[in-house]
Amino acid sequence: MATYKELLARKQELDAEIEQARQAEAQVALANVRETIAAFGFTADDLFGTRRKSRSASNGAPRFRHPETGETWGGRGPRPRWLKGKDPEQFRVRD
């Protein structure tokens, strides 16, 4: 039966061999992917899709503005400190 130290040495050798095999196979796979992308003219959007806009980004116009500091708040999320305890209508942004 092998000793603990001998088994650890074999494990390290196997780990190194596994990593070499992974790198070699990854290179082949990457070459295949690049070839397929070039052959079909895929774009990054085709491969990964387009990013969705968050709901807050679609309605990003501020609805309330602090008159002295210029800080704004869109009306979502926690109410800012400068607006707590006050009527928000007095800070409403007019178009």
BELQUISUL-V331203 format. One record per residue. N is the residue number from 1. RES is the residue in one letter. PHI is phi in whole degrees, -180 to 180 (999 if undefined). D_CENTER is the distance of its C-alpha to the mean C-alpha in whole Angstrom. Layout:
((N & RES & PHI & D_CENTER) (N & RES & PHI & D_CENTER))
This chain:
((1 & M & 999 & 50) (2 & A & -75 & 47) (3 & T & -83 & 46) (4 & Y & -58 & 43) (5 & K & -65 & 43) (6 & E & -67 & 44) (7 & L & -65 & 41) (8 & L & -63 & 38) (9 & A & -64 & 39) (10 & R & -64 & 39) (11 & K & -63 & 36) (12 & Q & -63 & 35) (13 & E & -64 & 36) (14 & L & -66 & 34) (15 & D & -59 & 31) (16 & A & -65 & 32) (17 & E & -66 & 33) (18 & I & -62 & 30) (19 & E & -64 & 28) (20 & Q & -63 & 30) (21 & A & -65 & 30) (22 & R & -62 & 26) (23 & Q & -64 & 26) (24 & A & -64 & 29) (25 & E & -69 & 27) (26 & A & -66 & 24) (27 & Q & -63 & 25) (28 & V & -65 & 27) (29 & A & -63 & 25) (30 & L & -64 & 23) (31 & A & -63 & 26) (32 & N & -64 & 26) (33 & V & -64 & 23) (34 & R & -61 & 23) (35 & E & -63 & 27) (36 & T & -66 & 26) (37 & I & -61 & 23) (38 & A & -66 & 26) (39 & A & -66 & 29) (40 & F & -103 & 27) (41 & G & 68 & 25) (42 & F & -65 & 22) (43 & T & -108 & 19) (44 & A & -62 & 15) (45 & D & -65 & 15) (46 & D & -63 & 18) (47 & L & -78 & 16) (48 & F & -114 & 12) (49 & G & 79 & 13) (50 & T & -96 & 13) (51 & R & -79 & 10) (52 & R & -82 & 12) (53 & K & -80 & 13) (54 & S & -73 & 13) (55 & R & -62 & 17) (56 & S & -70 & 17) (57 & A & -72 & 16) (58 & S & -73 & 19) (59 & N & -125 & 21) (60 & G & -84 & 20) (61 & A & -69 & 24) (62 & P & -70 & 25) (63 & R & -102 & 28) (64 & F & -134 & 30) (65 & R & -137 & 30) (66 & H & -77 & 32) (67 & P & -69 & 35) (68 & E & -90 & 36) (69 & T & -95 & 32) (70 & G & 83 & 30) (71 & E & -62 & 28) (72 & T & -124 & 26) (73 & W & -146 & 25) (74 & G & -86 & 24) (75 & G & 96 & 26) (76 & R & -114 & 23) (77 & G & 80 & 22) (78 & P & -65 & 24) (79 & R & -68 & 27) (80 & P & -66 & 27) (81 & R & -58 & 30) (82 & W & -67 & 32) (83 & L & -108 & 32) (84 & K & -67 & 33) (85 & G & 78 & 37) (86 & K & -122 & 37) (87 & D & -77 & 38) (88 & P & -64 & 34) (89 & E & -63 & 36) (90 & Q & -72 & 38) (91 & F & -108 & 35) (92 & R & -62 & 34) (93 & V & -78 & 33) (94 & R & -98 & 35) (95 & D & -83 & 35))
